Amino acid sequence: MQQEEPRKQKPDPERMAILRSLPLEIKQQITGEEAQAFLYKEELPESLLEKLKDYLVEDK
């Protein structure tokens, strides 16, 4: 069984605050993988973008 390497970087504190500020019903729908991608500024899964569509502002 392969173990994941510990992350060398810390989660973005601003993004952590954003996740914490979401309504409970949205937070309950977000998977660990989706939260990790968001917190570590990885490419966001389409599933997460769909869940957050009412809370995101499109960058122009």
C-alpha positions as CSV (number, residue, x, y, z in Angstrom):
1,M,0.0,0.0,0.0
2,Q,1.4,3.4,-1.0
3,Q,1.5,6.2,1.5
4,E,1.0,9.8,0.5
5,E,3.9,12.1,1.2
6,P,3.2,14.8,3.7
7,R,2.7,18.2,2.1
8,K,5.6,20.6,2.3
9,Q,3.3,23.6,1.9
10,K,0.6,24.8,4.2
11,P,-3.0,25.4,3.1
12,D,-3.8,28.9,2.0
13,P,-5.2,30.7,5.1
14,E,-7.5,32.9,2.9
15,R,-8.9,29.8,1.2
16,M,-9.3,28.1,4.6
17,A,-11.4,31.1,5.8
18,I,-13.5,30.9,2.6
19,L,-14.3,27.2,3.1
20,R,-15.2,27.8,6.8
21,S,-17.5,30.7,5.8
22,L,-19.6,28.5,3.4
23,P,-23.1,27.5,4.5
24,L,-23.2,24.1,6.3
25,E,-25.2,22.4,3.5
26,I,-22.4,23.3,1.0
27,K,-19.6,22.3,3.3
28,Q,-21.2,18.9,3.8
29,Q,-21.2,18.2,0.1
30,I,-17.5,19.0,-0.5
31,T,-15.3,15.9,-0.5
32,G,-11.8,15.8,1.0
33,E,-10.3,15.7,-2.4
34,E,-12.2,18.8,-3.5
35,A,-11.3,20.6,-0.3
36,Q,-7.6,19.7,-0.7
37,A,-7.5,21.0,-4.3
38,F,-9.1,24.3,-3.1
39,L,-6.8,24.8,-0.1
40,Y,-3.6,24.0,-1.9
41,K,-4.4,26.0,-5.1
42,E,-4.5,22.9,-7.3
43,E,-6.7,22.6,-10.4
44,L,-10.3,22.5,-9.1
45,P,-12.5,19.5,-10.0
46,E,-15.6,20.3,-12.1
47,S,-17.7,18.8,-9.2
48,L,-16.4,21.5,-6.8
49,L,-16.9,24.3,-9.3
50,E,-20.5,23.1,-9.7
51,K,-21.1,23.1,-5.9
52,L,-19.5,26.6,-5.5
53,K,-21.0,28.2,-8.7
54,D,-23.3,30.5,-6.6
55,Y,-20.3,31.7,-4.6
56,L,-17.6,32.2,-7.3
57,V,-17.0,35.4,-9.2
58,E,-15.6,34.9,-12.7
59,D,-12.2,36.4,-13.2
60,K,-12.0,38.6,-16.3
